[in-house]
Amino acid sequence: MSHLAQSGTAAQQADLRPALTLLTGFAPEAVNAAADLLTRADPALLVVGYDLAALAGEGTVRRTVRDGTGVIEDERTALEHGCLSCTVREDLLPALVRLARTRPGGDIALVLPPNMEPETVATACSWTHVDGAPVTDAVRIDSVVAVCDPASLLDTLDSDQDLADRGLHAADDDARSVADTAARQIEYADTVLLWALGTGPGSGFDTYEHTRLAVLLQRLNPWARHLVVDLDEPAWLSARLRRSGRFDPDAPEPYGRGLEGYAVGSHEPEPDCGVVAAVYRARRPFHPARFHQALPAIAGKTLRGRGHLWLASQPDAIVAWESSGGGVAMGDLGRWLAATPDEEWEHSSPERRVTADLHWDADYGDRETQLAFVGLHFAADELTALLDACLLTDAEAAEGERRWREYDDPFDGCFDGKEGIQQ
């Protein structure tokens, strides 16, 4: 028995690749403060930071590398295309591989700028090659940590601005919103850190408000580990953020979790510190015209919504849903298995096929709407009634799919690509 235990331990320790911790968030001061605590706990930790302020205009990025002793590198690089994906592919990933090779005994923390989403980096690491080898041969993503500042969190999640309005767009065609970007950073993280230094007595920050924000973050990302930093303790923080092994590269996207059998969110319709979370599910499709008309009301009731749905007029398409800051983004998630030839089912994940089999409906197959909403002081039953009113009536459902496809459809042609429609 002892021999087996030792062998298992050795196998776990065999992975000598540097562990990469992604620090993300829309409050740069808080994110950098977290990185500072980590370097105080381990001066050998390499911290890579990016300034993309000049990317959209000049096509240049500034990259810094530091450890506990100070700045090691400070370089500005010109990128031919001046876009975010180019930054990741042409500068960031080669830099990470180089640092991993030259400092094989040390780990790396990557401080992402507010306009860079961790999913972009993680996805690129999974398929990009540097010097003929996968990036993941040199470094492994260990955890993705979203750092949230209580002073700006609510304003950010409720903002109706685009990144361009704040001069944070990463390219001329970067149309992302502030609220969407911040929400995705939180939802993609495996660890959510609520920064609380300076929120004690005399700070002017209400303890109840801090508790409310902690509940809000738990509702936004119920599958993450949640931490609150209220003490200046580098060792405590480092032990909980580094080498946690919490990152799962195969985890589904937040709005597609329901297709894989995972919960799309938590259902907590009774307010907790004013925070309400509601999950809406329906087997019938939405009527395209009524649903389109209700979009402003649906999005305006909550801070955040995500999930997938189906429209009667487009019964083959799985539609992704994201709402934040009063806006809506809808896109293409592919085809329902009920609309997919049997021989092509093998291209879907085993989790998706099992989920479809378990919940198969005689009339609709695996078609189902699953939407999760989070907000402050909204009535979950009123939101449910609003969504129910968009579903096909009994008479409309009886007309059948051939008639549904003839409905006037404001969404016609919107879901040929992932971007879909934004309002």
C-alpha positions as CSV (number, residue, x, y, z in Angstrom):
1,M,0.0,0.0,0.0
2,S,2.8,2.4,0.9
3,H,4.5,1.6,-2.4
4,L,1.4,2.4,-4.4
5,A,0.9,5.7,-2.6
6,Q,4.4,6.7,-3.2
7,S,4.1,5.8,-6.9
8,G,1.0,7.9,-7.2
9,T,2.7,10.9,-5.6
10,A,5.6,10.6,-7.9
11,A,3.3,10.5,-10.9
12,Q,1.6,13.7,-9.8
13,Q,5.0,15.4,-9.3
14,A,6.3,14.2,-12.7
15,D,4.7,17.3,-14.4
16,L,7.6,19.7,-14.3
17,R,6.1,22.4,-16.5
18,P,5.8,25.8,-14.9
19,A,2.3,26.5,-13.6
20,L,0.6,29.5,-15.2
21,T,-1.9,31.5,-13.2
22,L,-4.1,33.9,-15.2
23,L,-5.1,36.9,-13.2
24,T,-8.1,38.7,-14.8
25,G,-10.5,41.4,-14.0
26,F,-11.8,44.8,-14.9
27,A,-10.1,46.7,-12.1
28,P,-6.3,46.8,-12.9
29,E,-5.3,48.2,-9.5
30,A,-6.9,45.2,-7.7
31,V,-5.4,42.7,-10.2
32,N,-1.9,44.1,-9.9
33,A,-2.3,44.2,-6.1
34,A,-3.1,40.5,-6.1
35,A,0.0,39.9,-8.2
36,D,2.1,41.9,-5.8
37,L,1.0,39.8,-2.9
38,L,1.9,36.7,-4.8
39,T,5.5,37.9,-5.5
40,R,5.9,38.9,-1.8
41,A,5.1,35.3,-1.0
42,D,7.4,34.0,-3.6
43,P,10.0,36.5,-5.0
44,A,11.0,34.0,-7.7
45,L,7.5,34.1,-9.3
46,L,7.5,35.7,-12.7
47,V,4.7,38.2,-13.3
48,V,4.0,39.1,-16.9
49,G,1.9,42.2,-17.6
50,Y,0.5,43.9,-20.7
51,D,-0.4,47.4,-21.6
52,L,-2.6,47.5,-24.7
53,A,-3.5,51.2,-24.5
54,A,-1.7,51.9,-27.8
55,L,-2.8,48.7,-29.6
56,A,-5.8,50.1,-31.5
57,G,-4.1,53.3,-32.5
58,E,-0.4,52.6,-32.9
59,G,-0.5,48.8,-33.2
60,T,2.0,48.4,-30.4
61,V,1.9,46.6,-27.0
62,R,4.1,47.0,-24.0
63,R,5.1,43.8,-22.1
64,T,6.8,43.8,-18.7
65,V,8.2,40.9,-16.8
66,R,9.0,41.2,-13.1
67,D,9.7,39.2,-10.0
68,G,10.1,40.0,-6.4
69,T,13.3,41.9,-7.0
70,G,11.9,44.3,-9.7
71,V,11.4,44.6,-13.4
72,I,13.4,42.1,-15.6
73,E,12.0,43.0,-19.0
74,D,10.2,46.1,-20.3
75,E,9.6,45.9,-24.1
76,R,7.3,47.5,-26.6
77,T,6.4,45.5,-29.7
78,A,4.8,46.5,-32.9
79,L,2.2,44.2,-34.3
80,E,1.4,44.3,-38.0
81,H,-2.3,43.8,-37.7
82,G,-2.8,45.6,-34.3
83,C,-5.4,43.2,-32.9
84,L,-5.9,41.3,-29.7
85,S,-5.6,37.9,-31.2
86,C,-2.3,38.9,-32.8
87,T,-1.0,40.1,-29.5
88,V,-1.7,36.7,-27.9
89,R,-0.4,34.7,-30.9
90,E,2.6,36.7,-31.9
91,D,3.9,38.1,-28.6
92,L,2.3,36.6,-25.5
93,L,2.6,32.9,-26.2
94,P,6.2,33.0,-27.5
95,A,7.1,35.1,-24.4
96,L,5.5,32.5,-22.1
97,V,7.4,29.6,-23.8
98,R,10.7,31.5,-23.6
99,L,10.3,32.3,-19.9
100,A,9.3,28.7,-19.2
101,R,12.4,27.4,-20.9
102,T,14.8,29.9,-19.4
103,R,13.4,29.7,-15.9
104,P,12.2,26.1,-15.7
105,G,12.1,26.1,-11.9
106,G,9.7,29.0,-11.5
107,D,6.0,29.5,-12.1
108,I,4.4,32.4,-14.0
109,A,1.5,34.7,-13.2
110,L,0.0,36.5,-16.2
111,V,-1.8,39.8,-15.4
112,L,-4.3,40.3,-18.1
113,P,-5.4,43.9,-19.1
114,P,-9.1,44.7,-18.7
115,N,-9.9,44.2,-22.3
116,M,-8.3,40.7,-22.6
117,E,-10.4,37.8,-21.7
118,P,-8.8,34.7,-20.2
119,E,-10.7,32.4,-22.6
120,T,-8.8,33.9,-25.5
121,V,-5.5,33.0,-23.9
122,A,-6.5,29.5,-22.8
123,T,-7.9,28.7,-26.2
124,A,-4.8,29.9,-28.0
125,C,-2.6,27.8,-25.6
126,S,-4.5,24.7,-26.5
127,W,-3.8,24.8,-30.3
128,T,-0.9,27.2,-30.9
129,H,2.6,25.9,-31.7
130,V,5.7,27.9,-30.9
131,D,9.0,26.7,-32.4
132,G,7.2,23.6,-33.8
133,A,5.8,22.4,-30.4
134,P,2.5,23.1,-28.6
135,V,2.6,25.8,-26.1
136,T,1.2,23.4,-23.5
137,D,4.5,21.4,-23.9
138,A,6.3,24.2,-22.1
139,V,3.7,25.6,-19.7
140,R,0.4,24.5,-18.2
141,I,-2.5,26.7,-17.2
142,D,-3.0,26.0,-13.5
143,S,-5.8,28.4,-12.6
144,V,-7.8,31.4,-13.8
145,V,-8.5,33.9,-11.1
146,A,-10.9,36.8,-11.5
147,V,-10.0,39.7,-9.2
148,C,-13.0,42.0,-8.4
149,D,-12.9,45.4,-6.8
150,P,-16.0,46.1,-4.7
151,A,-15.7,49.9,-5.4
152,S,-16.3,49.4,-9.2
153,L,-17.9,46.0,-9.6
154,L,-21.6,47.0,-9.8
155,D,-21.0,50.0,-12.0
156,T,-19.0,47.7,-14.4
157,L,-21.5,45.0,-14.6
158,D,-24.3,47.5,-15.1
159,S,-22.5,49.6,-17.6
160,D,-24.1,50.4,-21.0
161,Q,-20.8,51.4,-22.5
162,D,-18.7,49.6,-25.1
163,L,-15.0,49.1,-24.6
164,A,-14.4,51.8,-27.2
165,D,-16.3,54.3,-25.1
166,R,-13.5,53.9,-22.5
167,G,-10.7,53.7,-24.9
168,L,-10.2,50.0,-24.1
169,H,-11.0,48.5,-27.5
170,A,-8.3,46.2,-28.7
171,A,-8.9,46.8,-32.4
172,D,-10.9,49.1,-34.6
173,D,-13.6,46.4,-35.0
174,D,-13.7,45.5,-31.3
175,A,-17.4,46.0,-30.5
176,R,-17.5,44.3,-27.1
177,S,-19.3,45.9,-24.2
178,V,-17.8,46.7,-20.8
179,A,-20.5,44.6,-19.0
180,D,-20.1,41.6,-21.2
181,T,-16.3,41.6,-21.0
182,A,-16.3,41.9,-17.2
183,A,-19.0,39.2,-16.8
184,R,-17.1,36.7,-19.0
185,Q,-14.0,37.2,-17.0
186,I,-15.8,36.3,-13.9
187,E,-17.7,33.4,-15.4
188,Y,-14.7,31.8,-17.0
189,A,-12.6,31.8,-13.8
190,D,-12.2,28.8,-11.6
191,T,-11.5,31.1,-8.6
192,V,-13.2,34.4,-7.9
193,L,-11.4,36.8,-5.6
194,L,-13.2,39.7,-4.0
195,W,-10.7,42.3,-3.1
196,A,-11.5,43.7,0.3
197,L,-8.4,45.5,1.6
198,G,-9.4,49.0,2.8
199,T,-13.1,48.0,3.4
200,G,-12.9,47.9,7.2
201,P,-14.2,50.4,9.8
202,G,-13.6,54.0,8.8
203,S,-13.1,53.1,5.1
204,G,-16.4,54.5,4.0
205,F,-17.4,51.1,2.5
206,D,-20.5,49.5,3.9
207,T,-20.1,45.9,5.2
208,Y,-23.5,45.0,4.0
209,E,-22.6,46.2,0.5
210,H,-19.5,44.0,0.6
211,T,-21.6,41.0,1.6
212,R,-24.1,41.7,-1.2
213,L,-21.3,41.8,-3.8
214,A,-20.0,38.5,-2.5
215,V,-23.4,36.9,-2.9
216,L,-23.6,38.4,-6.4
217,L,-20.3,36.9,-7.5
218,Q,-21.4,33.5,-6.1
219,R,-24.6,33.7,-8.2
220,L,-22.7,34.8,-11.3
221,N,-20.2,31.9,-11.1
222,P,-21.6,29.2,-8.8
223,W,-19.1,26.6,-10.0
224,A,-16.0,28.6,-9.0
225,R,-14.2,28.8,-5.7
226,H,-14.8,32.1,-4.0
227,L,-12.4,33.9,-1.8
228,V,-12.3,37.3,0.1
229,V,-9.1,39.0,0.7
230,D,-9.5,41.2,3.8
231,L,-6.0,40.9,5.2
232,D,-2.5,41.7,3.9
233,E,-1.3,38.1,4.0
234,P,0.7,37.1,1.0
235,A,1.3,33.5,2.1
236,W,-2.4,32.9,2.7
237,L,-3.3,34.2,-0.7
238,S,-0.5,32.3,-2.5
239,A,-1.5,29.0,-0.9
240,R,-5.0,29.4,-2.3
241,L,-4.3,30.7,-5.8
242,R,-1.2,29.0,-7.0
243,R,-0.9,25.3,-8.0
244,S,-4.5,24.7,-7.2
245,G,-5.0,22.6,-10.4
246,R,-8.5,24.0,-10.7
247,F,-8.4,25.0,-14.3
248,D,-10.3,22.6,-16.6
249,P,-9.5,23.1,-20.3
250,D,-12.5,20.9,-21.3
251,A,-15.1,22.8,-19.3
252,P,-18.0,24.0,-21.5
253,E,-18.6,27.6,-22.2
254,P,-21.0,29.2,-19.6
255,Y,-23.8,29.7,-22.1
256,G,-23.4,26.1,-23.4
257,R,-23.2,24.3,-20.1
258,G,-26.8,23.1,-20.2
259,L,-26.1,21.2,-23.5
260,E,-23.4,19.2,-21.7
261,G,-25.6,18.3,-18.7
262,Y,-24.2,21.0,-16.4
263,A,-26.3,23.6,-14.5
264,V,-26.4,27.0,-16.4
265,G,-26.7,28.8,-13.1
266,S,-28.2,28.7,-9.6
267,H,-31.9,29.1,-8.9
268,E,-32.2,31.4,-5.9
269,P,-35.4,33.3,-6.5
270,E,-35.7,34.7,-3.0
271,P,-33.4,37.8,-2.5
272,D,-30.3,37.3,-0.5
273,C,-28.9,40.8,0.3
274,G,-31.1,41.9,-2.6
275,V,-29.4,39.4,-5.1
276,V,-31.8,37.2,-7.1
277,A,-30.9,34.3,-9.3
278,A,-33.3,32.5,-11.6
279,V,-33.0,29.6,-14.0
280,Y,-35.7,29.4,-16.7
281,R,-36.4,26.2,-18.7
282,A,-38.9,25.5,-21.4
283,R,-39.4,22.7,-24.0
284,R,-41.5,24.8,-26.3
285,P,-39.8,27.2,-28.7
286,F,-40.1,31.0,-28.6
287,H,-42.3,32.8,-31.1
288,P,-39.7,34.9,-33.0
289,A,-41.7,38.1,-33.2
290,R,-42.9,38.1,-29.6
291,F,-39.5,37.2,-28.3
292,H,-37.8,39.9,-30.3
293,Q,-40.3,42.5,-29.0
294,A,-39.6,41.4,-25.4
295,L,-35.8,41.6,-25.7
296,P,-35.4,45.0,-24.0
297,A,-37.7,44.1,-21.1
298,I,-35.9,40.7,-20.6
299,A,-32.4,42.2,-20.6
300,G,-33.4,45.3,-18.6
301,K,-34.7,43.4,-15.6
302,T,-31.3,41.8,-14.7
303,L,-27.6,42.4,-14.5
304,R,-26.6,39.3,-16.4
305,G,-28.2,36.5,-18.4
306,R,-26.7,33.5,-20.2
307,G,-27.7,30.2,-21.7
308,H,-29.2,28.7,-24.8
309,L,-32.6,28.8,-26.5
310,W,-34.5,27.8,-29.6
311,L,-36.8,29.7,-31.9
312,A,-39.8,28.1,-33.7
313,S,-38.8,29.7,-37.0
314,Q,-35.3,28.3,-36.8
315,P,-35.8,24.8,-35.2
316,D,-32.4,23.5,-36.3
317,A,-30.3,26.1,-34.6
318,I,-29.1,26.3,-31.0
319,V,-29.0,30.0,-30.1
320,A,-26.6,31.3,-27.5
321,W,-27.9,34.0,-25.2
322,E,-25.9,36.6,-23.3
323,S,-27.3,39.8,-21.7
324,S,-25.7,42.4,-19.6
325,G,-25.8,46.2,-19.2
326,G,-29.3,46.2,-20.7
327,G,-27.9,44.8,-24.0
328,V,-28.3,41.4,-25.6
329,A,-25.9,39.2,-27.7
330,M,-27.2,36.1,-29.4
331,G,-25.2,33.7,-31.5
332,D,-24.9,30.3,-33.2
333,L,-24.1,27.2,-31.1
334,G,-24.6,24.7,-33.9
335,R,-27.4,22.3,-34.5
336,W,-29.7,20.3,-32.2
337,L,-29.0,16.6,-32.2
338,A,-32.7,16.2,-33.2
339,A,-31.8,18.1,-36.5
340,T,-28.5,16.2,-37.0
341,P,-28.1,13.0,-39.0
342,D,-27.4,9.9,-36.8
343,E,-24.1,9.3,-38.3
344,E,-22.9,12.8,-37.3
345,W,-23.8,12.4,-33.6
346,E,-20.3,11.1,-32.9
347,H,-18.9,14.6,-33.5
348,S,-20.7,15.7,-30.3
349,S,-19.2,15.1,-26.9
350,P,-20.3,12.0,-24.9
351,E,-21.7,14.3,-22.3
352,R,-23.9,16.0,-24.8
353,R,-25.2,12.8,-26.2
354,V,-25.9,11.3,-22.8
355,T,-27.7,14.5,-21.7
356,A,-29.8,14.4,-24.9
357,D,-30.8,10.8,-24.4
358,L,-31.8,11.4,-20.7
359,H,-34.0,14.3,-21.5
360,W,-35.3,13.4,-25.0
361,D,-38.8,14.6,-25.8
362,A,-41.0,12.7,-28.1
363,D,-42.0,15.9,-30.0
364,Y,-38.9,18.2,-29.7
365,G,-36.0,15.8,-29.2
366,D,-33.2,17.5,-27.3
367,R,-34.5,21.0,-28.1
368,E,-34.9,23.0,-24.9
369,T,-34.4,26.5,-23.6
370,Q,-32.2,27.0,-20.5
371,L,-31.5,30.6,-19.4
372,A,-29.9,31.8,-16.1
373,F,-30.4,35.3,-14.9
374,V,-28.8,37.2,-12.0
375,G,-29.7,40.7,-10.8
376,L,-30.7,42.9,-7.9
377,H,-34.3,43.2,-6.6
378,F,-36.0,41.7,-9.6
379,A,-39.1,39.5,-9.3
380,A,-38.2,36.0,-10.7
381,D,-41.9,35.2,-11.2
382,E,-42.4,38.3,-13.3
383,L,-39.4,37.4,-15.5
384,T,-40.8,33.9,-15.9
385,A,-44.2,35.2,-16.9
386,L,-42.5,37.5,-19.5
387,L,-40.6,34.6,-21.0
388,D,-43.6,32.3,-20.9
389,A,-45.6,34.9,-22.9
390,C,-43.0,34.5,-25.7
391,L,-43.5,30.7,-26.1
392,L,-45.8,29.3,-28.7
393,T,-49.4,28.9,-27.6
394,D,-51.2,25.6,-27.8
395,A,-52.7,26.5,-31.1
396,E,-49.3,27.6,-32.6
397,A,-47.6,24.5,-31.3
398,A,-50.2,22.4,-33.0
399,E,-49.4,24.0,-36.4
400,G,-46.1,22.1,-36.6
401,E,-42.6,22.8,-37.7
402,R,-43.4,23.4,-41.4
403,R,-45.7,26.3,-40.4
404,W,-43.3,27.7,-37.8
405,R,-40.6,28.1,-40.5
406,E,-42.9,30.5,-42.3
407,Y,-43.3,32.9,-39.4
408,D,-42.0,36.4,-39.9
409,D,-38.6,36.2,-38.3
410,P,-36.7,39.3,-37.1
411,F,-33.7,37.0,-36.5
412,D,-33.6,35.6,-40.0
413,G,-29.9,35.2,-41.1
414,C,-28.6,36.3,-37.7
415,F,-27.1,33.0,-36.5
416,D,-24.9,32.0,-39.4
417,G,-21.9,32.9,-37.2
418,K,-21.2,33.0,-33.5
419,E,-21.6,36.8,-33.2
420,G,-25.3,36.7,-34.0
421,I,-27.4,39.7,-33.2
422,Q,-26.7,42.4,-30.6
423,Q,-29.2,44.9,-29.3
